[in-house]
Amino acid sequence: MLDRIIRARYGWLVAMSVLVGLNLLSTVLHVRLDLTEERRFTLSDATKRLIRELDAPVEITVLLEGDMPAGFQKLANASRDLLNDMRDISPDKITFTFARPAADADDSTRVYVYDSLQQLGVNPTNVKAQTKKGEGTEETLLFAGAVIRYGDRTVGVDLLSGQSQMSGIASLNNAEALLEYRFADAIRKASREVVPLIGYLAGNGEPLDYRIYDLIEQTLRPNYAFRIIPIDSVTHIPSDFSAICVVKPMQAFTDAQKLKIDQYVMRGGRVVWMLDNLYASLDSLQRSEGSFIAFDLGLNLEDLLFKYGVRINRDLVQDLQNDGIPSVIGQMGDKPQIEVLPWPYYPLLRHNGQHPIAKNMDYVLSKFPQSIDTVKSPGIRKTILLSTSNAARSLPTPAKVEWESIRTEEDLASFRASDIPVAVLLEGRFSSLYANRIGRAQADSLQMLQGTPFLGSSPSEGKMVVVADGDLPLNDISQQDGPLQMGMNAYTRQQYANRNFLLNTLEYLTDSTGILETRSKDYTLRLLDDKQVEAERLQWQLIDIVGPMLLMLLFIAAWQYWRKRRFASAT
């Protein structure tokens, strides 16, 4: 049959029609073969399971459309491929479109649309693009994100969230690596019927003012059910709370309070500890004459945390990789000259491992943090989540805080410590600090109050995160704008990834679907050599343009030669 088609007078037309048909079919059918070492184009089992179990259709609008720089176009293409993979799993549940928000709208409508997107958590990026070579640049706002609708619920997806400090190429590459997590997590949040309940512990001097506005109103409430827990007003911490946050307490904990937390942990409760062992603040330094001594808060939590597997040291961590604060560097007339200078007491923390909580994430801003040591605790696994750079040091107690913390070359040379831990994840079966320490009558009283018997150890695996910085989840307050975002420098308005770190932490502690594991995907960046590309530009342009034409001519010549030989032999 094939031989007859080839020998036919219009066989070439049939062959061409077949090729065109196959090409058109490829635009309808979405088939990909993942040959990458890191399996970057393969959906995780958790994502596949999530899509198969959807009860209603999900409508996704990706806001990357139109003329964009190459990096954003690449991100849009990767989003399209990912969503095609998701639709292949459940075609009747996943639909998506690409659109440019308010592309043809008037100014007032455009402002309304942009404001609505920002309310959903999709923030614009100011992109500078070169118009023509040698003719300058133009600026435009791009919303690198998406809007997901499930029934009457709407969730925003910011594809560049947590990437502000990276270089352009690296941040877009990280955004591409996190695409599956971003979309799958948003679909999970839109479709879930039960929302985890998060508690904020109060009663030991924890902040209850505008410093936690972003934590509660912009971080916890949009993603979780939320309650404040006055620890002295409850007989026990109910297991209804999926996790509790202990944020910057300033007063010592009593044994009764610690017993409530301990038994909550023994019953499977999850805790995020964000603590300061020493009192140190920029306000204290500004009120003093250029220096003060950071003093011990005496929180009385050492024995409890030691039992769980960590110790927060009484020191202050400094790092040459840090954020800045405004300083007066001189006078111009009667006005002071203010410049933002590096401040070693504000280290920018990073994650050097593969854990999904902090991998592929921007720096996390800390203020006067302490170091953490892990201690022997049978059955407990410890994972360092945040640490300093390789140019850090710790100041032991009594730690003196000074404006001029680095005065000489000798001081600068003392920053030799590397990867000082500041945040640690603990996982396993925890043992109670109060095992064999309370009497029978107290144990019976506890059982009556909390409805469950006293537990000397956790019957199942638990999780907790300990951060040696109570300021990490707090926001600054501007006189002009009020409460700022968590992790934002009030002077430079630089945004760090504090909110992403906290949300990832809570998700890891409370979610059992495994969606967060998709954050640990590796994307190897295989870049071209810019110098070699410039030197060989003409050569490769000729190969790209002339090469296919020569290949086609060679094919035609070979085809004609084969036909002549075949017909000559037939004659």
ZAMARGU-4260 file (C-alpha; in steps of 0.2 Angstrom, whole numbers, plus 5000, padded with zeros to 4 digits):
<rodrens>
0) 5000/5000/5000 | 5014/5012/5005 | 5024/5007/4989 | 5008/5011/4978 | 5006/5028/4986
5) 5025/5033/4984 | 5024/5027/4965 | 5008/5037/4962 | 5009/5053/4952 | 5003/5063/4966
10) 5011/5053/4980 | 5021/5068/4986 | 5004/5077/4989 | 4997/5063/5000 | 5013/5063/5010
15) 5012/5081/5012 | 4994/5080/5018 | 4999/5067/5031 | 5013/5078/5038 | 5001/5093/5039
20) 4988/5082/5047 | 5000/5076/5060 | 5005/5094/5064 | 4987/5099/5066 | 4984/5084/5077
25) 4999/5089/5088 | 4991/5105/5092 | 4976/5097/5099 | 4984/5082/5108 | 4996/5087/5122
30) 5009/5073/5124 | 5026/5076/5132 | 5040/5064/5137 | 5050/5070/5152 | 5068/5065/5149
35) 5075/5078/5162 | 5086/5071/5176 | 5076/5081/5189 | 5059/5076/5182 | 5054/5094/5180
40) 5040/5091/5168 | 5031/5077/5178 | 5017/5080/5190 | 5019/5074/5208 | 5007/5060/5214
45) 4999/5073/5227 | 4995/5085/5213 | 4987/5071/5202 | 4977/5065/5217 | 4971/5082/5221
50) 4965/5085/5203 | 4956/5068/5202 | 4947/5071/5218 | 4940/5088/5213 | 4921/5089/5215
55) 4918/5104/5204 | 4927/5112/5189 | 4941/5124/5192 | 4943/5139/5181 | 4960/5147/5180
60) 4965/5164/5172 | 4983/5166/5169 | 4988/5185/5168 | 5003/5183/5157 | 4998/5187/5139
65) 5003/5199/5126 | 5021/5207/5123 | 5032/5203/5137 | 5051/5201/5140 | 5058/5184/5136
70) 5059/5178/5154 | 5041/5181/5157 | 5036/5174/5141 | 5046/5158/5146 | 5036/5158/5162
75) 5020/5160/5153 | 5024/5145/5141 | 5029/5134/5156 | 5012/5139/5165 | 5003/5133/5149
80) 5012/5117/5148 | 5009/5113/5167 | 4990/5117/5165 | 4989/5106/5150 | 4997/5092/5160
85) 4984/5095/5174 | 4969/5096/5161 | 4975/5079/5154 | 4972/5071/5171 | 4954/5078/5172
90) 4948/5087/5156 | 4931/5090/5163 | 4938/5098/5179 | 4952/5110/5173 | 4949/5124/5161
95) 4961/5139/5159 | 4964/5154/5148 | 4977/5168/5146 | 4973/5186/5147 | 4981/5203/5151
100) 4971/5212/5165 | 4962/5227/5160 | 4971/5228/5143 | 4958/5239/5134 | 4950/5247/5149
105) 4949/5265/5154 | 4960/5272/5168 | 4947/5270/5182 | 4943/5252/5177 | 4961/5248/5176
110) 4964/5255/5194 | 4949/5245/5201 | 4956/5229/5192 | 4973/5231/5198 | 4967/5235/5216
115) 4956/5219/5216 | 4971/5208/5210 | 4982/5215/5224 | 4968/5211/5237 | 4969/5193/5231
120) 4988/5194/5234 | 4993/5195/5216 | 5006/5210/5215 | 5012/5219/5200 | 5030/5219/5194
125) 5037/5235/5186 | 5046/5228/5170 | 5059/5238/5160 | 5059/5232/5142 | 5070/5239/5128
130) 5059/5245/5114 | 5072/5244/5100 | 5091/5242/5101 | 5099/5258/5105 | 5082/5267/5108
135) 5080/5266/5127 | 5068/5257/5137 | 5049/5258/5142 | 5041/5253/5159 | 5026/5242/5161
140) 5016/5234/5175 | 5015/5215/5173 | 5005/5204/5185 | 5015/5187/5185 | 5000/5177/5193
145) 4984/5169/5190 | 4966/5169/5197 | 4958/5153/5202 | 4939/5151/5203 | 4931/5135/5211
150) 4912/5138/5214 | 4910/5154/5223 | 4928/5155/5229 | 4942/5165/5221 | 4960/5163/5225
155) 4975/5173/5219 | 4991/5165/5214 | 5007/5176/5214 | 5020/5167/5204 | 5034/5178/5209
160) 5030/5178/5228 | 5046/5177/5239 | 5058/5180/5224 | 5062/5199/5226 | 5080/5198/5231
165) 5085/5186/5218 | 5093/5191/5201 | 5081/5192/5187 | 5086/5175/5179 | 5087/5166/5195
170) 5070/5173/5202 | 5061/5168/5186 | 5069/5151/5186 | 5064/5148/5204 | 5046/5154/5199
175) 5046/5141/5186 | 5052/5128/5198 | 5038/5132/5210 | 5024/5133/5197 | 5016/5116/5201
180) 5016/5120/5220 | 5008/5137/5217 | 4994/5131/5206 | 4991/5115/5216 | 4991/5124/5232
185) 4979/5137/5226 | 4967/5124/5220 | 4969/5115/5236 | 4964/5130/5246 | 4950/5134/5235
190) 4942/5117/5235 | 4945/5112/5253 | 4930/5110/5264 | 4938/5110/5281 | 4950/5125/5285
195) 4964/5122/5299 | 4962/5132/5315 | 4977/5141/5320 | 4979/5148/5338 | 4989/5163/5344
200) 4995/5161/5362 | 4993/5176/5373 | 4996/5179/5392 | 5015/5181/5393 | 5018/5198/5385
205) 5015/5193/5367 | 5012/5207/5355 | 4993/5212/5353 | 4995/5228/5344 | 4998/5234/5326
210) 5014/5225/5326 | 5005/5209/5322 | 4992/5217/5310 | 5000/5208/5295 | 5002/5192/5304
215) 4984/5191/5308 | 4974/5200/5295 | 4985/5197/5280 | 4993/5180/5283 | 4983/5170/5295
220) 4965/5175/5292 | 4965/5174/5273 | 4972/5156/5274 | 4966/5148/5290 | 4953/5149/5304
225) 4960/5160/5318 | 4958/5162/5337 | 4968/5170/5351 | 4971/5158/5365 | 4972/5167/5382
230) 4983/5153/5391 | 4977/5158/5408 | 4959/5158/5404 | 4958/5140/5397 | 4960/5124/5407
235) 4969/5116/5392 | 4973/5120/5374 | 4960/5110/5364 | 4966/5098/5350 | 4954/5107/5338
240) 4969/5119/5335 | 4979/5112/5321 | 4994/5123/5327 | 4998/5137/5339 | 5010/5151/5337
245) 5020/5157/5352 | 5026/5174/5346 | 5039/5185/5356 | 5033/5182/5374 | 5041/5195/5386
250) 5036/5187/5403 | 5041/5170/5411 | 5030/5155/5409 | 5024/5146/5424 | 5024/5127/5426
255) 5005/5127/5424 | 5006/5136/5407 | 5020/5125/5401 | 5011/5109/5406 | 4996/5115/5395
260) 5008/5117/5380 | 5017/5101/5384 | 5001/5091/5384 | 4994/5099/5368 | 5011/5093/5360
265) 5009/5076/5367 | 4991/5075/5360 | 4998/5078/5342 | 4997/5097/5342 | 5009/5107/5332
270) 5019/5123/5338 | 5028/5137/5330 | 5040/5145/5343 | 5046/5162/5338 | 5056/5168/5354
275) 5069/5180/5360 | 5080/5174/5374 | 5088/5192/5375 | 5079/5209/5375 | 5087/5219/5361
280) 5078/5232/5350 | 5082/5247/5339 | 5071/5258/5350 | 5082/5254/5365 | 5097/5259/5355
285) 5090/5275/5349 | 5085/5280/5367 | 5102/5276/5373 | 5119/5285/5370 | 5124/5274/5356
290) 5125/5257/5365 | 5116/5246/5378 | 5117/5229/5385 | 5105/5216/5379 | 5098/5207/5394
295) 5090/5190/5398 | 5071/5189/5397 | 5071/5174/5408 | 5056/5166/5399 | 5058/5149/5409
300) 5056/5139/5393 | 5074/5131/5392 | 5069/5115/5400 | 5054/5112/5389 | 5063/5116/5373
305) 5078/5106/5379 | 5067/5091/5381 | 5060/5093/5364 | 5078/5094/5356 | 5084/5112/5355
310) 5092/5125/5365 | 5091/5144/5361 | 5108/5152/5366 | 5110/5168/5375 | 5119/5177/5362
315) 5116/5189/5347 | 5120/5184/5329 | 5128/5196/5317 | 5130/5194/5299 | 5139/5203/5285
320) 5124/5198/5274 | 5111/5210/5281 | 5098/5223/5279 | 5101/5241/5282 | 5094/5255/5294
325) 5094/5274/5292 | 5109/5283/5300 | 5114/5301/5301 | 5131/5303/5291 | 5132/5322/5292
330) 5123/5339/5290 | 5118/5349/5275 | 5114/5366/5281 | 5102/5363/5296 | 5096/5346/5290
335) 5104/5330/5294 | 5110/5319/5279 | 5102/5301/5281 | 5109/5286/5273 | 5104/5268/5274
340) 5119/5258/5280 | 5122/5239/5283 | 5116/5233/5300 | 5124/5217/5306 | 5111/5214/5319
345) 5098/5212/5305 | 5105/5196/5296 | 5097/5190/5280 | 5094/5171/5283 | 5094/5158/5270
350) 5091/5139/5268 | 5105/5128/5261 | 5095/5112/5261 | 5082/5103/5251 | 5067/5105/5264
355) 5051/5111/5255 | 5047/5124/5269 | 5061/5136/5263 | 5069/5129/5247 | 5068/5141/5232
360) 5064/5155/5243 | 5071/5173/5245 | 5080/5179/5261 | 5071/5180/5277 | 5074/5196/5287
365) 5078/5194/5306 | 5081/5207/5319 | 5093/5203/5334 | 5092/5184/5332 | 5100/5172/5343
370) 5108/5155/5338 | 5101/5138/5341 | 5109/5122/5346 | 5101/5105/5343 | 5103/5093/5358
375) 5101/5074/5360 | 5083/5069/5360 | 5079/5051/5356 | 5068/5048/5341 | 5068/5067/5336
380) 5074/5072/5319 | 5081/5090/5317 | 5082/5100/5301 | 5090/5117/5300 | 5078/5128/5290
385) 5086/5145/5292 | 5104/5150/5295 | 5116/5164/5292 | 5129/5166/5278 | 5147/5160/5279
390) 5152/5177/5286 | 5144/5178/5303 | 5148/5178/5321 | 5139/5177/5338 | 5141/5189/5353
395) 5140/5180/5369 | 5131/5187/5385 | 5133/5200/5391 | 5130/5206/5373 | 5133/5224/5370
400) 5123/5232/5355 | 5132/5247/5347 | 5128/5259/5333 | 5146/5256/5327 | 5147/5237/5328
405) 5161/5236/5316 | 5175/5248/5319 | 5191/5240/5313 | 5198/5228/5301 | 5200/5216/5315
410) 5182/5217/5319 | 5178/5213/5301 | 5189/5198/5301 | 5180/5191/5316 | 5165/5186/5305
415) 5171/5169/5301 | 5157/5158/5307 | 5147/5149/5294 | 5128/5144/5293 | 5124/5148/5311
420) 5106/5140/5314 | 5092/5152/5318 | 5077/5141/5314 | 5075/5122/5316 | 5061/5109/5312
425) 5059/5095/5325 | 5049/5079/5320 | 5046/5063/5329 | 5038/5056/5345 | 5041/5069/5359
430) 5043/5065/5377 | 5034/5075/5390 | 5044/5086/5402 | 5032/5082/5416 | 5033/5063/5414
435) 5036/5055/5431 | 5035/5073/5439 | 5017/5075/5443 | 5007/5065/5456 | 4992/5054/5454
440) 4980/5067/5460 | 4986/5080/5448 | 4985/5068/5433 | 4967/5063/5438 | 4963/5082/5439
445) 4971/5085/5421 | 4960/5070/5414 | 4945/5078/5421 | 4949/5095/5414 | 4955/5090/5396
450) 4945/5074/5394 | 4960/5064/5390 | 4973/5056/5402 | 4990/5063/5405 | 5002/5058/5392
455) 5021/5055/5396 | 5025/5054/5378 | 5017/5057/5361 | 5008/5041/5354 | 5011/5047/5336
460) 5023/5058/5327 | 5022/5077/5330 | 5031/5092/5322 | 5036/5109/5328 | 5047/5123/5322
465) 5058/5134/5334 | 5064/5151/5328 | 5076/5161/5338 | 5069/5177/5333 | 5053/5184/5340
470) 5053/5199/5328 | 5052/5188/5312 | 5033/5188/5310 | 5031/5206/5316 | 5028/5221/5304
475) 5035/5239/5305 | 5023/5253/5307 | 5024/5269/5295 | 5018/5286/5301 | 5011/5288/5283
480) 5005/5271/5278 | 5002/5263/5295 | 5006/5244/5297 | 5018/5238/5283 | 5020/5220/5277
485) 5029/5207/5287 | 5047/5207/5282 | 5047/5224/5274 | 5060/5237/5278 | 5051/5253/5283
490) 5065/5264/5275 | 5069/5255/5259 | 5053/5246/5257 | 5062/5231/5252 | 5051/5215/5254
495) 5058/5199/5261 | 5051/5182/5262 | 5045/5181/5280 | 5027/5179/5276 | 5031/5165/5264
500) 5042/5156/5277 | 5028/5157/5290 | 5014/5151/5278 | 5025/5137/5272 | 5029/5132/5290
505) 5011/5131/5295 | 5006/5122/5279 | 5019/5109/5282 | 5013/5107/5300 | 4995/5106/5296
510) 4992/5099/5279 | 4993/5080/5275 | 4990/5080/5256 | 5009/5082/5253 | 5007/5097/5241
515) 5021/5106/5249 | 5033/5093/5244 | 5032/5099/5226 | 5042/5115/5232 | 5057/5104/5233
520) 5059/5101/5215 | 5075/5105/5207 | 5077/5116/5191 | 5094/5115/5183 | 5097/5132/5174
525) 5107/5128/5158 | 5112/5145/5152 | 5121/5149/5136 | 5138/5158/5137 | 5134/5176/5133
530) 5152/5180/5126 | 5152/5164/5115 | 5134/5168/5108 | 5140/5186/5103 | 5156/5180/5095
535) 5147/5166/5085 | 5130/5175/5082 | 5132/5176/5063 | 5137/5158/5062 | 5122/5151/5071
540) 5110/5163/5062 | 5116/5156/5045 | 5114/5138/5052 | 5097/5142/5058 | 5091/5150/5042
545) 5101/5142/5028 | 5102/5125/5037 | 5084/5120/5035 | 5084/5126/5017 | 5099/5115/5012
550) 5091/5101/5021 | 5075/5102/5011 | 5085/5104/4995 | 5095/5088/4999 | 5080/5079/5003
555) 5072/5084/4986 | 5088/5079/4977 | 5089/5062/4986 | 5070/5059/4982 | 5072/5063/4963
560) 5088/5052/4962 | 5079/5038/4971 | 5064/5039/4959 | 5075/5040/4943 | 5085/5024/4949
565) 5068/5015/4953 | 5060/5019/4936 | 5076/5015/4927 | 5077/4998/4935 | 5058/4995/4931
570) 5060/4999/4913
</rodrens>
